[in-house]
Structure formats: structure tokens, C-alpha cells
Amino acid sequence: MTIQKGDRVPSATLMKMTDAGPQPVETDALFAGRTVALFAVPGAYTPTCSAKHLPGFVEHADEILAKGIDTIACVAVNDVFVMNAWGKSANAENILMLADGNADFARSLGLEMDATGFGMGLRSQRFALIADNRMVTQLFIEAPGEFKVSSAEHILSTL
């Protein structure tokens, strides 16, 4: 079942790169007691994700954070090394780059998609959500092939 507004963000383990190397990020801890804007992309370095989605959040990060968001996070079904390199190449200093390497988080949200026809395997759908203390307060799931409601500009307009 797909996560809905009012649902709790499910427990999952994502990965982030640190100076000490790859480290787990538990969603329970990430979302507890804070307001998080999380956006998901089908894949790092893919055309729309690299040309529009991540750059929009990089450009508008300060504005989004000023609206009461504690953390902006980007998640994709890629490994932690790819997410780290992508974040660096996009100058995403204010974005927490999270790897969902096995698509466990995407599946737990009910937002996975089968991209095997493109040689990409199981991926996340493109979406964004706002969660306050683990509760989803806003949820924006893109229609296939679309990039509108999960953009930084749209998220900013809803805050």
C-alpha cells in the first residue's frame, strides 16, 4: 500500500557518506522530532534528476530551510558512493544525500517502480514529502514521466 498523508514514515535504514566512510541513517532517528523535506528521484545522474530536480533543491535550499524545514534529504536507489559523488558534483552541501541501495525504503513507502525495461532494475518513483516528527504532512507523487509537484519550487510554494 502506498504511503498517504497522515501516515508515519516507515522504519528503514538508508546510507550516507561521512568522513569516516559509509554510515547508516535510520529513518526513525532522521524524522524524529524534526520537520524533514525529502525528495526521491529514480536515479542519480539521470537526465531530469541531474538537470532539474536536485539543482532546484540546491538553489532553493536556504529558502526551504527558512520556512521551518530542519533537513532537506534526497534519496535514490543507488549506492552510497554514487549518491556522495552526485551530491558533490551538484554542490549539494545543504542536502542530505541518502542511498536506498536495495530499494527497501521505496518498497516500504509503496513507491517503487520497475525500470527493468530501461536496464535500471527496481527504482523509486519521483516524489517529495514533508514529514513532521515522522508524520507525513504533505505528499507529492509524480505521474509517470512528469516533473511538477515534487520540484523544489512547488514544495516551497506549499510551505
Steps between C-alpha positions, in 0.01 A plus 500: 500500500626848412578736786241773549484841662453440873700174497820450694824477303595130515810374676785435259876523478650729238868579451694825491865575443698655785866585552527158666341324202150365437270521803142384554220750545193366678183669381362483854785726617508718188132594523454500880428841650577693180342621181658338197453569131595183317499459125564182307631458150516194276877521476806713558644655184187427298387788274207662684646420840834666419378786284197607704406310815815512716612840363165654599544388859861621502388840369209536743644325806543814707144613426358157586699481823383851592139379478548268800649193335779352713645265237476465124576145388535343156461124464555272203542131435874530449796406715645739756810568289292613202278718720805660658664571163174637358453729799855631464466555125177696560641706790222365720655607831160567662343175379533171685576249223359160593544165329219245491722244331260207509180707461385390847381849592325552165321166547403583858337820372326313218676734257730262315490465125626236262751659264641173367377595153760778511770277650471675837332232714277590791498876571309761693223700345560874490333661803545744784361506849504717807500317832461653844624273779466193272146587384451577132335842480538549125556246223561570133528199267579565137307333222727284281730716291396820680704753697272757660375438852824367649709798390667731750296788365173317561606389848602856584160628386326263743699594809 
